[in-house]
Amino acid sequence: MSRNNQRRGALVAQRETAQARKPAPARAAKGKAPAHKKRKPPAGGGNVITRFFRAIFRMVWRIVWGVVWRTTAVVAAILAVATFYFHSTLPDLSELLDGRARGSVTMMDIDGQVFAWRGDSFGGAITADTVSPHLKNAIVAVEDRRFYNHFGVSPRGIAGAIRANTAAGRGAFSGAGGSTITQQVAKLLCLGVPFDPDEWASEAAYEADCRRGTVWRKLQELPYAFALEAKFSKDEILTIYMNRAFLGAGSRGFEAAARRYFGRSANEVSAPEAAMLAGLLVAPSYYAPTRNLERAQRRANVVINLMAEQGFLTDYEIAEARAHPATLSESARQPRGGYFADWLMSSAPSYLTHQTTEDVLIRTTFDPRIQAAAEEALEYVFETRVRSGSEAEAAIIVMSADGAVRAVVGGRENAIGGFNRAIQAQRQTGSAFKPFVYAAALENGFQPFDMVEDAPLTLHIPGSGAWSPRNYTNEFKGMVTLTEALAHSLNIPAVRVSEAMGREQVRNVANRFGIRSELADGPALALGSSESSLLDMTAAYAGILNGGSAVRPYGMTDLRLLGDHEPLMGRPGGLGDRVVSEETARALTWMMHQVVETGTGGRAKLNGWQVAGKTGTTQAARDAWFLGFTAEYVTGVWMGYDDNSPLTGVTGGGLPATIWAETMTRVHRGLEPRPLPMEEPVAPEWDAPVTDRGAEGGTRSGAPERGSAIEDAIRGVLGGIFGN
C-alpha cells in the first residue's frame, strides 16, 4: 500500500508541477470584456481577399468540372451510339475489297500480252495473310507504325500532325493529317456513303469529297474507325486498305499496281518493289514510276530507311535494296499502243468501255513490234530530217489488207487521251485521192497506157466563174498515158479523166472503198479537195491491195467480260463488198507501183520489196501524205500542223515518203519478200519515140484501130465537156 501511495503521490506532484509552470490566465473584472481576447482564425487561413478569390475558384472549378464530366459523358454516349450504328451498317469483308464505281478495260495484243488498261484496274483481291511480307511491312512503316497497338485513332499522331501543320503555316488540319490506317480506310469507304451518279458529277468529285480534311470530317471518322476496329481484325483492316488504295496509272489496290509497274503479283514483290509501291500512297500520280522512275526510286529509298528504323529489314536486305532499286517491267518501261487503245475505246460501245461497270477484256489486232517500228521511224526522221523545235506533227497507221489495224501513231507525243491525228483529224487528201479517179476509169474499160492530154484547161463553174487547174510544176506534158499522169501526179489529166467518167461515179468508187466523209461536188474533187481521216484513207488503199474489196478497219477481234469464256462480240475480219474487179485492182496496183519506181514516190522504195503508193500534197502544202503498200502491209502517213499552217519545203514525196520507208523497212525485217498482186499491162509500140509523140501521141503498132478509137472517144467526151 505504501508503494501504491507513493506512486500516486508522485503523479500528483508531477501534475501539480506542470500546472505550476503554466501561467494562470488573468481574470477579468466582473462585467468587463477581456482586453486581449484572440479570435479563432477561419479554416484555410489568409485574409479576406484571399478567401474571396479562393471561394470564386472553388465555385468555377465545380462548374467547369460539372460541365466537363457531363460533356464527356454526352460525347462518349454519342460516340458509342454512332459507333454502334456504323458497326451495324458495315458489310462483310468480301464486299469491301473492290470499291470501284466502274469497271476496267484490259487490252491484249496479238500475242496475248496486256498492252493497255483503261478505267480503274483492280487486279483481284489480296489479303494481309498472303501478300508479300515486305509489302505489308512497308505499308505499316510508312503509314502507321503503331497500327497494331492503337484502337483505331492515334492521339499522338494527330497532335504531331497539327504541330507540323501549324509550324508550316498551314491550317491545323491542312496537310499532314496524322490519320491511322484505320482512319484512312474510313476515308476510302467514304464513311459508308456509296457513290451516287445522280448526286455527284463524277467519281473523282465523290472521292475528293470523301478525302476532305475538315474538323467535322475528322470527328465523323472517329466512330467509324472505332466501328472498323470492333468489326474487323487488324489484318482484315489492312486487307481492305491494300485492296482499295489508289496507286496511280489507273491502279486500284496493290495487286493491280504490282502488275502494272512490275508485271508480277503483290504476293511476289521484293523489298525494293514493296517500298516503291508503299511510297506511292502519299501522292500516287506524282510518284508513279511510269511518270518519273528516278523520283519514285528516291521516294522508295525513304521507305527503305523507315523499314530499317523499325526493324523490318536485316542489314543484308537493306544493303541489297539500296544497291538494286526497283525498276519497271519491260511493258511498263516502254508503253506502246496508247493511241490504238484510245481508238478502241472510242469505237467500241460506250457501255462496255467508258461506262462499263464490269471488267472487260478485249483481244486486239495490235502488234507491238510494228508499233515500235512506226514510233522509232517517226522519231528518227524528226531527229535527223526536221529542224529542231519544229511543231509540225505526223501520224502513221499500219494495217493488213483485210483492215486489221496493227499500229497507230496519232502524233509525236504518246499522250493517253490526247488528240489522235490518225483517227480524229479530217484533212484535205490532195493527190492521194487520185487512185480512185483512175480506178473509176479502169473499171469503165480504160487501160493504163491509154492517153490523156496534159494541156491548159479552163472550166466554167456555175456560181464560181472560171477555174483553171494547174500542175505542181506549172508545166504541161502534152499527151501522156494514164500511168504517167498518176506517176507524176499531174493535175490536169486527173481532172479530165474525172470529168469524163463523171464526178458522181468517182465519188461512188471512193465512198465504196471507205472514204466516208462528204466529198466535194465540183471538179476539184479529182485533186483531193475533200477531207478524210488517215484511217479511212489507209483502209481504202487496203481495198486496192486485197483485190478490190472494201474493208472496214478494225482493231478488236473479240470482247468478253473478265472470267467469261464466251465473247460478247467480235470480228473475224474486215472485208466487205467488192468495189472494183480484181483485174482493175491489179492494173491500178501496177500503176501505183510506177509512182514509186519512176514518179513522185521514189523515196518510198524498199530494198527487195515491190511497193505501190501515192503521194499527196494539198494547196499551200498544208497537208502532205504518202500512202502505200507491199504484199504484206498497208501504211499511211500524214504530216502537217495542227493549226493548218503551211509546211515549208515539204511535199508528200518528201518527208512523208521518208517516214513511210523508215517505218516499212523496220516492219519488214525478217520477212521474206513477196511480189505485189499486180499485172503489168502490155505496152503499146509507137511509130515515134514516146518523148517525141507530142500532142498527137502517135499510133499503136499492130492495133491502130483500137488505140485511135480510145483516144478519139476521150477527146470526143472531153471536147464536148470542156469545149476544147
Disulfide bonds with the S-S distance in Angstrom:
Cys190-Cys210 1.76
